[in-house]
Amino acid sequence: MAKELTDFKNLCVHTITTKPWPIEKAAQEFSAAGIGGITVWRDALAGRDIRKTGNMLRDLNLEVVSLCRGGFFPALTASQREAAIADNLKAIDEAEALGAPMVVLVCGAAPGQSLTESRQQIQDGIMACLEHAAAARVKLTIEPLHPMYAGDRSAINTLAQANDMAEAINSPHVGVAVDVYHLWWDPDLENQIKRCAAHNNLAAFHICDWKTPTLDMLNDRGLMGEGCINLKQIRGWVEETGFNGFNEVEVFSNIYWHQDQQQFLKKITSAYLQHT
Amino acid sequence: MAKELTDFKNLCVHTITTKPWPIEKAAQEFSAAGIGGITVWRDALAGRDIRKTGNMLRDLNLEVVSLCRGGFFPALTASQREAAIADNLKAIDEAEALGAPMVVLVCGAAPGQSLTESRQQIQDGIMACLEHAAAARVKLTIEPLHPMYAGDRSAINTLAQANDMAEAINSPHVGVAVDVYHLWWDPDLENQIKRCAAHNNLAAFHICDWKTPTLDMLNDRGLMGEGCINLKQIRGWVEETGFNGFNEVEVFSNIYWHQDQQQFLKKITSAYLQHT
């Protein structure tokens, strides 16, 4: 089991978690709560000067943990795949401007072709972005997604598959994100976390909970403690590897987005101390 | 790839697929369409003399393929687990009365305990039913369920896990059901199908499709050809093992249940020939 959490310096909150707040408001509130990090979703940057926004975050003592998200490489036509690569190069530029050390990849899947084919296109797409990522000092972080998203969001559905790909690419500019929502059910999870870290690929750790029942496949995640994920155990496995990065709260929730966000942030910090 | 399907003698339809029809109507319609098999859900037997219903099905030249469903063994208290075992013994009796050679198990999972614990309770529950199953000549068939059901419906989420358990129990009265909806995404599927058959555990093959998007986690399955499952390839893997059982159409669909069931049955037989 992981050691108890007593403060928020390793807590990072994703802007999408408090989606109703503009990034400026979210940053002020996170900072006032003593939260150490922020992961920025690209939609939160719309209409902003990205470089100034990064400075604003740092002025509030928030570490910019990552930019979400790149990916969606697979497509049925070459021109669509090229457009996807162009968008990922743009995401790398945005991360560099923001001062984010990584871009998290939701890798994609294209209905109409096999998952094997989609995985090859993901690998090709990442390879095509590597030089640009290296120049920008930005890591491309493969996030395996739950198998319920294999149809259209990611052909990489287990940590083993993400590890396979990161090891095949074998670059310091590629890593892996472990998100408990996607991976908690996997009987091989502990081993694959160890393997991920042993190859220096463990780059991010995302937390939330899996509610029973889950009412919406995308936007009904629970806060830590509201569901059935063995989160303390998984955090223990992650920290046993020596990982000392952030615990990133990434909650998509129609329910919480409709609530008062200040109250919600209190629930987040409370759940973080009690149930993470 | 599998050989082309040209008739319906290996087609089995689950009563729940055409849920609005009482079993008597479903049986007449299936039989009139030349369909060879029927899998009976227990709710379809409510208020019927089960033995007479089995005879009615056979009189219509329908082979009774299986009874759905038993399982749901895990629970937080011993008395609940005993009640679950009692219900499974009853399901075995019903299968025997109906003349069904197997009971399909949706194994269960109990929020509040680990998946490992739930799996142990599943194994214990099956073992507790084995003698009764042997006496009734009924096979207990473990169906691994999609990881999106790990929270509350099944702690067995891959074919590897189902194979592990069937091999650990090692009884002629235990088998495994392969359902493409639950397993299509698994990169190890072909190997695990081979392994399943090599241990004489491949007892059932369920088909449908995975739609993108999927609007409901339980009741938005697609007919074959409507989604992204590599069904012909998977059927090929199954048949290469020598499996010559039924292709069972198991579709839970709020959309189709609201349509004219006679038209829907035509769609099923058409999709079966074209897309299976």
Interface residues (C-beta under 8 A of the other chain):
Chain A: P111 G112 S114 L115 H146 P147 M148 A150 G151 D152 N157 T158 Q161 W184 W185 D186 P187 W210 K211 T212 P213 T214 M217 G227 C228 N230
Chain B: P111 G112 S114 L115 H146 P147 M148 A150 G151 D152 N157 T158 Q161 W184 W185 D186 P187 W210 K211 T212 P213 T214 M217 G227 C228 N230
